[in-house]
């Protein structure tokens, strides 16, 4: 899944296990974006899009400033 505005998608990293003074091991992990389906009104009418919460927040703020 991917945000249709900013393109934010899943990233990969490592979980790092610590055992007191040293690193005990690393395990792969996925970090997923917080995506939601939202109806967005544009020049061509209403459109249903998959957006991350950061883009949803920005859009709400822009609407508030305009209206």
N, CA and C atoms as a LAMMPS dump frame, in Angstrom:
ITEM: TIMESTEP
0
ITEM: NUMBER OF ATOMS
201
ITEM: BOX BOUNDS ff ff ff
-5.0000000000000000e+02 5.0000000000000000e+02
-5.0000000000000000e+02 5.0000000000000000e+02
-5.0000000000000000e+02 5.0000000000000000e+02
ITEM: ATOMS id mol type element x y z
1 1 1 N 0.839 -1.178 0
2 1 2 C 0 0 0
3 1 3 C 0.889 1.248 0
4 2 1 N 0.311 2.321 -0.53
5 2 2 C 1.076 3.545 -0.709
6 2 3 C 0.133 4.737 -0.652
7 3 1 N 0.584 5.83 -0.063
8 3 2 C -0.184 7.069 -0.035
9 3 3 C -0.205 7.644 -1.447
10 4 1 N -1.396 8.028 -1.927
11 4 2 C -1.523 8.499 -3.303
12 4 3 C -1.051 9.943 -3.478
13 5 1 N -0.79 10.664 -2.388
14 5 2 C -0.315 12.047 -2.498
15 5 3 C 1.202 12.114 -2.329
16 6 1 N 1.715 11.627 -1.208
17 6 2 C 3.155 11.772 -0.935
18 6 3 C 3.963 10.541 -1.321
19 7 1 N 3.302 9.39 -1.541
20 7 2 C 4.022 8.183 -1.947
21 7 3 C 4.639 7.41 -0.793
22 8 1 N 4.247 7.745 0.433
23 8 2 C 4.789 7.048 1.6
24 8 3 C 4.417 5.564 1.526
25 9 1 N 5.369 4.683 1.795
26 9 2 C 5.146 3.244 1.693
27 9 3 C 5.886 2.516 2.821
28 10 1 N 5.798 1.201 2.84
29 10 2 C 6.45 0.391 3.866
30 10 3 C 7.968 0.512 3.776
31 11 1 N 8.61 0.66 4.939
32 11 2 C 10.072 0.67 4.989
33 11 3 C 10.532 -0.496 5.868
34 12 1 N 11.768 -0.912 5.684
35 12 2 C 12.308 -2.054 6.4
36 12 3 C 13.465 -1.622 7.276
37 13 1 N 13.576 -2.276 8.429
38 13 2 C 14.652 -1.959 9.354
39 13 3 C 14.978 -3.174 10.201
40 14 1 N 15.639 -2.948 11.323
41 14 2 C 16.021 -4.025 12.231
42 14 3 C 15.533 -3.748 13.636
43 15 1 N 15.018 -4.788 14.308
44 15 2 C 14.793 -4.723 15.743
45 15 3 C 16.121 -5.103 16.378
46 16 1 N 16.594 -4.293 17.3
47 16 2 C 17.883 -4.553 17.925
48 16 3 C 17.645 -4.981 19.365
49 17 1 N 18.045 -6.213 19.689
50 17 2 C 17.897 -6.746 21.044
51 17 3 C 19.131 -6.382 21.859
52 18 1 N 18.903 -5.743 23.006
53 18 2 C 20.009 -5.344 23.875
54 18 3 C 20.041 -6.247 25.099
55 19 1 N 21.242 -6.698 25.455
56 19 2 C 21.431 -7.523 26.627
57 19 3 C 22.49 -6.838 27.498
58 20 1 N 22.014 -5.973 28.385
59 20 2 C 22.865 -5.152 29.238
60 20 3 C 23.827 -4.287 28.451
61 21 1 N 25.075 -4.692 28.307
62 21 2 C 26.102 -3.838 27.724
63 21 3 C 26.334 -4.065 26.229
64 22 1 N 25.744 -5.093 25.65
65 22 2 C 26.046 -5.383 24.255
66 22 3 C 24.779 -5.71 23.471
67 23 1 N 24.894 -5.685 22.153
68 23 2 C 23.761 -5.996 21.279
69 23 3 C 23.701 -7.508 21.113
70 24 1 N 22.526 -8.078 21.438
71 24 2 C 22.38 -9.534 21.445
72 24 3 C 21.995 -10.08 20.076
73 25 1 N 21.343 -9.275 19.257
74 25 2 C 20.956 -9.767 17.934
75 25 3 C 20.073 -8.771 17.214
76 26 1 N 19.889 -9.002 15.943
77 26 2 C 19.046 -8.142 15.121
78 26 3 C 18.051 -9.002 14.366
79 27 1 N 16.812 -8.546 14.304
80 27 2 C 15.748 -9.245 13.602
81 27 3 C 15.107 -8.268 12.622
82 28 1 N 14.831 -8.692 11.391
83 28 2 C 14.208 -7.763 10.452
84 28 3 C 12.787 -7.393 10.869
85 29 1 N 12.377 -6.145 10.564
86 29 2 C 11.015 -5.709 10.864
87 29 3 C 10.517 -4.787 9.76
88 30 1 N 9.201 -4.695 9.631
89 30 2 C 8.555 -3.796 8.677
90 30 3 C 7.942 -2.646 9.448
91 31 1 N 8.064 -1.437 8.916
92 31 2 C 7.419 -0.271 9.501
93 31 3 C 6.419 0.224 8.469
94 32 1 N 5.123 0.086 8.787
95 32 2 C 4.074 0.416 7.834
96 32 3 C 3.499 1.803 8.104
97 33 1 N 3.14 2.552 7.046
98 33 2 C 2.522 3.864 7.236
99 33 3 C 1.083 3.711 7.696
100 34 1 N 0.556 4.74 8.346
101 34 2 C -0.815 4.748 8.849
102 34 3 C -1.724 5.248 7.721
103 35 1 N -2.259 4.309 6.924
104 35 2 C -3.045 4.651 5.743
105 35 3 C -4.541 4.472 5.99
106 36 1 N -5.331 5.366 5.389
107 36 2 C -6.792 5.301 5.479
108 36 3 C -7.394 5.617 4.119
109 37 1 N -8.616 5.104 3.883
110 37 2 C -9.364 5.438 2.672
111 37 3 C -10.185 6.683 2.978
112 38 1 N -10.136 7.678 2.068
113 38 2 C -10.824 8.935 2.31
114 38 3 C -11.398 9.449 0.998
115 39 1 N -12.592 10.02 1.063
116 39 2 C -13.188 10.633 -0.113
117 39 3 C -12.701 12.073 -0.201
118 40 1 N -12.082 12.391 -1.335
119 40 2 C -11.499 13.715 -1.543
120 40 3 C -12.258 14.394 -2.676
121 41 1 N -12.601 15.664 -2.45
122 41 2 C -13.303 16.425 -3.479
123 41 3 C -12.29 17.244 -4.264
124 42 1 N -12.285 17.055 -5.581
125 42 2 C -11.349 17.772 -6.441
126 42 3 C -12.08 18.448 -7.575
127 43 1 N -11.334 18.947 -8.557
128 43 2 C -11.971 19.637 -9.685
129 43 3 C -12.833 18.702 -10.536
130 44 1 N -12.504 17.425 -10.582
131 44 2 C -13.269 16.465 -11.378
132 44 3 C -14.392 15.797 -10.608
133 45 1 N -14.628 16.192 -9.368
134 45 2 C -15.656 15.586 -8.529
135 45 3 C -15.035 14.831 -7.375
136 46 1 N -15.854 13.999 -6.735
137 46 2 C -15.373 13.231 -5.585
138 46 3 C -14.585 12.018 -6.045
139 47 1 N -13.51 11.727 -5.305
140 47 2 C -12.656 10.588 -5.621
141 47 3 C -12.228 9.928 -4.324
142 48 1 N -12.235 8.607 -4.285
143 48 2 C -11.818 7.876 -3.098
144 48 3 C -10.334 7.563 -3.209
145 49 1 N -9.561 7.989 -2.2
146 49 2 C -8.113 7.823 -2.243
147 49 3 C -7.594 7.174 -0.973
148 50 1 N -6.431 6.547 -1.079
149 50 2 C -5.723 6.013 0.079
150 50 3 C -4.679 7.03 0.489
151 51 1 N -4.819 7.569 1.72
152 51 2 C -3.934 8.625 2.189
153 51 3 C -3.312 8.263 3.528
154 52 1 N -2.103 8.787 3.777
155 52 2 C -1.513 8.658 5.102
156 52 3 C -2.125 9.738 5.989
157 53 1 N -2.059 9.559 7.281
158 53 2 C -2.688 10.491 8.213
159 53 3 C -2.039 11.87 8.163
160 54 1 N -0.772 11.962 7.813
161 54 2 C -0.1 13.254 7.698
162 54 3 C -0.72 14.063 6.56
163 55 1 N -0.98 13.429 5.42
164 55 2 C -1.601 14.125 4.284
165 55 3 C -3.047 14.499 4.604
166 56 1 N -3.762 13.627 5.329
167 56 2 C -5.14 13.925 5.719
168 56 3 C -5.165 15.175 6.594
169 57 1 N -4.236 15.272 7.521
170 57 2 C -4.155 16.404 8.442
171 57 3 C -3.863 17.686 7.674
172 58 1 N -2.908 17.617 6.746
173 58 2 C -2.543 18.783 5.947
174 58 3 C -3.733 19.263 5.12
175 59 1 N -4.471 18.333 4.519
176 59 2 C -5.632 18.695 3.708
177 59 3 C -6.705 19.366 4.561
178 60 1 N -6.946 18.841 5.757
179 60 2 C -7.938 19.438 6.659
180 60 3 C -7.534 20.862 7.038
181 61 1 N -6.248 21.077 7.283
182 61 2 C -5.762 22.41 7.638
183 61 3 C -5.929 23.384 6.47
184 62 1 N -5.656 22.928 5.256
185 62 2 C -5.79 23.784 4.073
186 62 3 C -7.259 24.16 3.86
187 63 1 N -8.183 23.2 4.055
188 63 2 C -9.608 23.484 3.92
189 63 3 C -10.053 24.518 4.953
190 64 1 N -9.523 24.396 6.165
191 64 2 C -9.87 25.311 7.248
192 64 3 C -9.417 26.739 6.923
193 65 1 N -8.22 26.876 6.337
194 65 2 C -7.689 28.19 5.972
195 65 3 C -8.487 28.835 4.851
196 66 1 N -8.954 28.009 3.896
197 66 2 C -9.699 28.548 2.757
198 66 3 C -11.12 28.944 3.127
199 67 1 N -11.754 28.132 3.953
200 67 2 C -13.167 28.372 4.232
201 67 3 C -13.38 28.826 5.584
